[in-house]
Amino acid sequence: MTHATTRPSRRTALLAGLGPLVLLAACGSQHAGSGTAASAAGSGAGSGAGTGAGNGTGSGTGTDSAGAARFADRAATVAQKLRAAGVPAAYSTGLVLLGERVTWPGFTDDLAKQGAMDGRGVLTLPTVTMPKTQRVTLPDGTTATLPLQTAAAAAGEAIPQPCGATERCSLSLDHASLTTRPMVTNRGTLDLPAWKFTGGGLDGALYVVAVAAADLGGVSAPDLGLPHDTRLAPAQSLGAVTDTSLGFVVGTGSCDTDLVPRVVEYADLVVVGGSIQPPSGACDAAMRLQSVTVPLTAPLRGRPVVDILSGTILLPTPHPLGTS
């Protein structure tokens, strides 16, 4: 059920655990208002498997029909390309991890922290006896049998460039044990197998998903081959979700103005982001993060929520904005 994935950079994945984000976090939450909603006509799959057809519906604030139409056109293209890559079908029928595969603890010193960010460390793990598979119980009572990767393979995800025998590195992985961890998936929060590592430079345990990436769906989209649109703002992560509303975090440039959060719903996926007015002149490269809320015409019921620019499936927000 897997599809091509591109993982975020190591630096991005580690930022939440290494200190305050170097971003400008906007305060408060912007909600989609009661202005005229734009209808975004698009060819939607009638089910996760891609059968049937339907129209996507979109909403936003105000009466900016040009911005709504621009967003709807992009959403239709993104949805079409994701269907062609099999992403909604895989999401509806398989098991997809909605979180990071590697969870770092804190560090005892800055050198160990830097080593983790660079993917550099010493691997001195003993051979660990392990089963080849592990059965996981899903919320509906059914089970899935997942193949397990070795401790060495999992450690390689955290430390892809091990230090040589003559190098002096402050970070090391010295012990491994197989355990389970509650992880958010498209089927709800599940206790998935994970390798627990301890060692030098860590002030706690490092966890890596014990199921190889090739055997567990990821959240990133294939390369859609679409140009960047400066009048559209990307969605960064999910916020609160109810049957009638969807919260998410949107990222804008510090000089962008007139943010309008938008959503286009299809039977098999939901596309979110925002419309913006880019600056006419030079601006700094900082990003602002803002929590927004848009209405839903129907509960998500297992539909993936994807970003308007990249098509990436959104993860839950790891922590409140402005905190670490």
Secondary structure by P-SEA (a helix, b strand, c coil): cccbbbbccccccccccccccccccccccccccccbbbbbbbbccccccccbbbbbbbbbcccaaaaaaaaaaaaaaaaaaaaaaaaaaaaacbbbbccccccccccccaaaaaaaaacbbbbbccbbbbbcbbbbbccccbbbbbbbbcaaaaaaaaccccccccccccbbbcbbbbbcccccccccccbbbbbbbbbccccbbbbccccccccccccccccccccccccbbbbcccccccccbbbbbbbbcccccccccbbbbcccbbbbbbbbbccccccccbbbbbbbbbbbcccccbbbbbbccccccccccccccccc
